[in-house]
Amino acid sequence: MKLITRSYYSEKIKPYIDKGLIKVLTGQRRVGKSCVMQQIMIDIRNDHPSANIIYINKERTEFQFLRDDKTFATYVSEKLDKGLENYLFVDEIQEISGFENVLRSLQAGDECDIYCTGSNAKMLSGELSTYLSGRYIEFHISSLSYVEFLFFHNLPDTDESLIKYFTYGGLPHLAHLTLDDELAFEYLRNIYSTILLKDIVAREGIRNVFFLENLSVFLADSVGSLFSALSISKYLKSQQIEMSTTAILNYLRAMCNAFIINKVERFDIRGKRKFELNEKYYFEDIGLRNSLVGVNINKDIHKIMENAVYLHLKMLGYMVFVGKLDKLEIDFIGQKEGKTVYVQVAYLLTNNETKEREFGNLMQIKNNYPKYVVSLDPFNSGSDYDGIKHIHIRDFLKNTNIN
C-alpha cells in the first residue's frame, strides 16, 4: 500500500533527529502515527544509508512475544550494531510492560535514537513522565486536517468536498476505500470498537461496557454542549440507573486517555481563570462521531462545524478553551506562545440578530488579539466587521497561520 506523506508532522519531527530526546508520537488509534514514523525512517535512510533501523510493531503477531521489559531489552540488545548509527522505532509501545525502563537505559547509554508511538495518554501522564521526565518530546498526531483530506482523496476544494469531510472525517485509511456510507461507516464502527475494547475497556479496567457505549453516544449527540457529570448522574437516577458522579468522570477520563474525545475547559476572559465544571467535549475524529449517531448534516451542521474548528486549532498547536465573558460565551479561545485568538462559529449569518450575536460577543472583548467569525456563508469571506474577520469555514480550515 502506497505511503502518503504527512509532511506537516514529519517536518516538525525532523529537527529532533539525533538530538538525544526520545520522540513520542501520540494519538488515537488509526490516525496515522505509524505512517508518520515510517516517513521518518525514510528520511533517516536517505540521510544515513548505512543506518541500522530496528522496527517493532506491537500490532503484528511476530512481535507478540515482546511482553515485558526483559524480552524487550534482550531483543533490542541483539539487534543493535555498535559499528553503525542505531535507530529504534516502536509502534504501540504501551503494549510492552515496563518499556520505560528499557528506554531510559538505552538513552542513558546513548545507544540509539528512539521513536515510539502510543494510543493512550496514561503512557505520558504515568510511565514516561515519571521515569523519563525531560528526556522526551511529544508530537500529537491528529486525524487528517481538511487540507490533508483533500490531498489524500484527490478532491478539489469545494463545498461538496467539505461536506464529505464533515461526513466521513479524517482517518487516513479511508483514502483506500470508497467514500460511501455503507463501506466507510462499517470501517469506522470497527475502529471505534477496537478503541473501545483495547484502549479503554482493557487498559482502564472498565466494567460497565454498556454504560460506556451509551455515554459515547450521548457525547456524540451533545458535541459543543456544556457538560456536567453531576447533571448526567441525576438524569440517570431519574431513569433508575445508579451511577455516581465520580464514576462518570472516570469513564470520561478513560475516553480522553484513549484520545477518542477531547475535554475543553471553560475560561473566564475577564477573571483569567479556568472553571472546574461544565466543560465541553469534542471528538478526535468527526467520522467516528458520526458512526455513533448517524450523520444528518442539516440537523448537526453546527455541532460538526464546531468540532472541525476545534480540531484545526488543536492541530495548529493551540491550547483551546471555551470562553466566558460575564453572561456571554465565546466558542473558542486559542492560546499559543503568548498569542491568543478568539473564534465564533455560526452556520449562516442569515439576519441582523444572528450577526449582532456572533460579532457582538467578540466586540465585548477589549483587546487587540485576532477575532474570527467562521460560517458557511458563501459571501464576504475575509471581510472585516469592526476589526473582526468574517471567514468561510473552508478558508479557515486551510489557514495554517491564524493570527
C-alpha positions in Angstrom: 0.0 0.0 0.0 1.4 3.4 -1.0 2.6 5.6 1.8 1.1 9.1 1.6 3.3 11.6 3.2 2.0 13.9 6.0 4.7 16.5 5.8 3.2 18.8 8.4 4.2 16.3 11.1 7.4 14.9 9.6 8.8 18.4 9.2 8.1 19.1 12.9 9.9 15.9 13.9 12.9 16.2 11.6 14.8 18.9 13.7 14.9 16.4 16.7 16.5 13.5 14.8 19.8 12.6 16.6 19.3 15.2 19.3 19.2 12.9 22.3 15.5 13.1 23.0 13.0 10.3 22.8 10.4 11.2 20.2 6.9 10.1 21.3 4.1 10.2 18.7 0.7 10.0 20.5 -2.8 10.0 19.1 -6.0 8.0 18.7 -5.6 4.5 17.1 -5.6 4.6 13.3 -4.9 8.3 12.9 -1.6 7.6 11.0 1.1 7.6 13.7 2.8 4.6 12.1 2.9 6.2 8.7 4.5 9.4 10.1 7.0 7.2 11.8 7.7 5.3 8.6 8.3 8.6 6.8 10.9 9.5 9.4 12.6 6.1 8.7 12.7 7.0 5.1 14.2 10.4 5.8 16.8 8.8 8.1 17.7 6.2 5.4 18.1 8.9 2.8 20.5 10.9 5.0 22.3 7.8 6.5 22.1 4.9 4.0 24.1 2.6 6.4 21.9 3.3 9.4 20.7 0.3 11.5 17.0 0.7 11.9 15.2 -1.5 14.4 11.4 -1.5 13.9 8.9 -3.2 16.3 5.2 -3.1 15.6 3.3 -4.5 18.6 0.2 -4.9 16.4 1.9 -7.6 14.4 1.9 -11.2 15.6 5.7 -11.6 15.1 6.3 -9.2 17.9 3.7 -10.5 20.4 6.5 -12.2 22.4 7.7 -8.8 23.5 5.5 -8.5 26.5 7.8 -7.0 29.2 11.0 -5.0 29.7 13.1 -8.2 29.9 12.1 -9.6 26.5 12.2 -6.0 25.0 15.7 -5.3 26.3 17.0 -8.6 25.1 15.5 -8.2 21.6 16.9 -4.7 21.2 20.3 -5.6 22.5 20.5 -8.4 19.9 19.6 -6.0 17.1 22.0 -3.1 18.0 25.1 -2.8 15.8 27.8 -0.9 17.6 29.6 -0.2 14.4 26.6 1.8 12.9 24.2 4.5 13.8 21.3 2.8 15.5 17.6 3.9 15.4 14.8 2.3 17.4 11.2 2.6 16.3 8.4 1.0 18.4 4.7 1.1 17.4 2.1 1.0 20.3 4.8 0.8 22.9 2.3 0.9 25.8 1.7 -2.8 25.0 5.1 -3.7 26.5 5.0 -3.7 30.3 7.9 -1.8 31.8 9.0 -0.3 28.4 10.1 2.9 30.2 13.0 1.0 32.0 14.4 -0.1 28.6 14.1 3.4 27.0 15.8 5.0 30.0 18.7 2.6 29.8 19.1 2.9 26.1 19.0 6.7 26.3 21.4 6.9 29.2 23.9 4.8 27.3 23.4 6.8 24.1 22.9 3.5 22.3 20.3 4.6 19.7 17.9 7.4 18.6 14.5 6.4 19.9 11.0 6.9 18.4 7.8 5.4 19.6 4.0 5.7 19.3 1.3 5.2 21.8 -2.5 5.3 21.8 -3.2 6.1 25.4 -2.4 9.3 27.2 -1.7 7.4 30.5 1.6 6.4 28.9 2.6 10.1 29.2 0.9 11.0 32.4 2.3 7.8 34.1 5.2 5.8 32.8 7.0 8.4 30.6 6.5 11.5 32.8 7.6 9.5 35.9 10.7 7.8 34.5 11.7 9.9 31.6 10.8 13.4 32.6 12.7 15.9 30.5 14.1 13.2 28.2 11.3 13.0 25.6 9.3 15.3 23.4 5.7 14.6 22.4 4.2 15.0 19.0 0.4 14.6 18.9 -0.8 13.2 15.6 -4.4 14.1 14.7 -6.7 12.7 12.1 -6.4 14.4 8.7 -7.0 18.1 8.5 -9.3 19.4 5.8 -6.3 20.2 3.6 -4.8 16.7 4.1 -8.3 15.2 3.5 -8.4 16.9 0.1 -4.9 15.7 -0.7 -5.4 12.1 0.4 -8.7 11.7 -1.5 -7.6 13.8 -4.5 -10.5 16.2 -4.1 -11.0 19.8 -5.2 -11.6 22.5 -2.5 -15.4 22.8 -2.9 -18.4 22.8 -0.6 -19.1 19.3 -1.7 -15.7 18.1 -0.6 -16.2 19.9 2.7 -19.4 18.0 3.3 -17.6 14.8 2.6 -15.0 15.8 5.2 -17.8 16.6 7.6 -19.4 13.2 6.9 -16.5 10.7 6.9 -13.9 12.5 8.9 -10.1 12.2 8.6 -8.9 8.7 9.3 -6.2 8.2 6.7 -7.1 4.6 5.7 -10.4 5.9 4.2 -8.3 7.1 1.3 -8.0 3.4 0.3 -11.8 2.8 0.5 -14.8 4.2 -1.4 -16.3 7.2 0.3 -19.8 5.8 0.6 -21.9 5.4 3.7 -22.0 1.6 3.9 -18.3 0.9 3.4 -16.9 3.9 5.2 -19.1 3.6 8.3 -18.6 -0.1 8.6 -14.8 0.6 8.8 -15.3 3.5 11.3 -17.6 1.4 13.5 -14.9 -1.4 13.6 -12.2 1.2 14.5 -14.4 2.5 17.3 -15.0 -1.0 18.7 -11.2 -1.6 18.6 -10.5 1.6 20.5 -13.3 0.9 23.0 -12.1 -2.7 23.8 -8.3 -2.3 23.6 -7.6 1.2 24.7 -10.5 1.9 27.1 -12.0 -1.3 28.5 -8.9 -3.5 28.7 -6.3 -0.8 29.6 -8.6 1.1 32.0 -10.3 -1.9 33.6 -13.8 -0.6 32.6 -16.5 -3.0 33.9 -19.8 -1.4 32.7 -19.3 -1.5 28.9 -23.0 -1.0 28.3 -22.8 2.4 30.1 -19.6 3.3 28.4 -21.2 2.8 25.0 -24.3 4.8 25.9 -22.1 7.6 27.3 -20.2 7.6 24.0 -23.4 8.1 22.1 -24.6 10.8 24.4 -21.3 12.7 24.0 -21.5 12.3 20.2 -25.0 13.7 20.2 -24.0 16.5 22.6 -20.9 17.8 20.8 -20.4 21.5 21.7 -22.9 21.5 24.6 -21.8 22.3 28.2 -21.5 19.0 30.1 -21.9 18.3 33.8 -21.2 14.8 35.2 -23.5 15.8 38.1 -26.4 16.5 35.8 -25.9 13.2 34.0 -25.8 11.4 37.3 -29.1 13.0 38.3 -30.7 12.2 34.9 -29.6 8.5 35.2 -31.0 8.3 38.7 -34.4 9.5 37.4 -34.2 6.6 35.0 -33.5 4.2 37.9 -29.8 3.9 36.9 -27.3 4.4 39.7 -24.1 5.9 38.5 -22.0 8.2 40.7 -20.5 11.5 39.5 -17.1 10.1 40.3 -17.7 7.0 38.1 -18.9 9.2 35.2 -15.8 11.3 35.5 -13.6 8.2 35.5 -15.3 7.0 32.3 -14.8 10.4 30.6 -11.2 10.4 31.7 -10.7 6.9 30.2 -12.2 8.1 26.9 -9.9 11.1 26.9 -6.9 8.9 27.6 -7.7 6.9 24.5 -7.8 10.2 22.5 -11.4 9.4 21.3 -12.7 12.6 22.8 -11.1 15.9 24.0 -12.1 17.8 27.1 -12.3 21.6 26.6 -12.4 23.6 29.8 -14.1 27.0 30.2 -12.0 30.1 30.7 -13.2 33.3 32.3 -11.8 36.0 29.9 -12.3 38.8 32.5 -11.0 36.9 35.5 -8.4 35.0 33.6 -9.1 31.7 35.3 -10.3 28.3 34.3 -13.6 26.8 35.6 -13.6 23.3 37.0 -17.2 22.5 36.0 -19.3 22.4 32.8 -16.7 21.7 30.2 -17.4 20.7 26.6 -16.2 17.6 24.7 -15.2 17.3 21.1 -14.4 14.1 19.1 -10.8 13.5 17.8 -12.4 12.4 14.5 -15.6 13.6 13.1 -16.2 10.4 11.2 -16.0 8.3 14.4 -18.5 10.7 16.0 -20.9 10.2 13.0 -20.5 6.5 13.2 -22.0 6.5 16.7 -25.1 8.6 16.0 -25.5 8.6 12.2 -25.0 11.6 10.0 -27.5 14.3 9.5 -25.6 17.2 8.0 -28.6 19.6 8.0 -29.5 18.8 11.7 -26.0 18.6 13.1 -24.1 21.1 10.9 -23.3 23.5 13.7 -22.0 20.7 16.0 -19.8 19.3 13.2 -18.5 22.8 12.3 -17.6 23.5 15.9 -15.8 20.1 16.1 -13.9 20.8 12.9 -12.8 24.3 14.0 -11.7 22.9 17.4 -9.6 20.2 15.7 -8.0 22.7 13.4 -7.0 25.0 16.3 -5.6 21.9 18.2 -3.7 20.7 15.1 -2.0 24.1 14.9 -0.8 23.7 18.4 -3.2 26.0 20.3 -4.4 25.2 23.8 -8.1 25.6 23.3 -10.7 26.8 25.8 -14.4 27.7 25.7 -14.6 31.4 26.6 -16.9 33.0 29.2 -17.3 36.8 29.4 -19.9 37.6 32.1 -23.1 36.0 30.6 -21.7 35.7 27.1 -20.0 32.7 25.6 -17.1 32.7 23.1 -17.0 29.4 21.2 -13.2 29.1 21.3 -10.1 30.8 22.8 -6.8 29.6 21.3 -3.6 30.3 23.2 -0.1 29.5 21.9 3.3 31.0 22.6 1.9 34.2 24.1 -0.6 34.6 21.3 -4.4 34.5 21.7 -7.1 34.1 19.1 -10.9 34.2 19.5 -13.3 32.3 17.3 -17.1 32.2 17.0 -18.7 29.5 14.8 -22.0 30.1 13.1 -23.8 28.1 10.4 -25.2 31.1 8.4 -25.5 34.7 9.3 -29.0 35.0 7.9 -30.2 38.0 9.8 -29.1 41.0 11.8 -29.9 39.3 15.1 -27.5 36.5 14.3 -24.8 38.9 13.1 -25.2 41.0 16.2 -24.9 38.0 18.5 -21.8 36.4 16.8 -19.9 39.7 16.2 -21.3 41.4 19.3 -19.9 38.8 21.7 -16.4 39.2 20.2 -16.7 43.0 20.3 -17.1 42.9 24.0 -13.5 41.6 24.3 -11.4 44.7 24.7 -8.0 43.7 23.4 -6.2 43.6 20.0 -5.9 39.9 19.6 -7.3 38.4 16.3 -11.0 37.6 16.3 -12.9 35.5 13.8 -16.5 34.6 13.0 -16.4 31.4 11.0 -19.5 30.4 8.9 -20.8 28.7 5.8 -22.0 31.9 4.2 -21.0 31.9 0.5 -20.1 35.6 0.5 -18.0 38.1 2.5 -15.3 35.6 3.4 -12.3 37.6 4.6 -14.3 40.8 5.2 -13.9 42.8 8.4 -16.6 44.0 10.8 -15.2 46.5 13.2 -11.9 44.6 13.2 -13.4 41.2 13.4 -12.8 39.0 10.4 -15.7 37.0 8.8 -14.3 34.0 7.1 -15.8 31.0 5.3 -15.1 27.7 7.2 -13.2 26.2 4.2 -10.8 29.2 4.2 -10.4 28.9 8.0 -9.6 25.2 7.8 -7.0 25.9 5.1 -5.3 28.6 7.2 -2.2 27.5 9.0 -1.3 30.9 10.2 -4.3 32.1 12.2 -3.1 35.3 13.9 
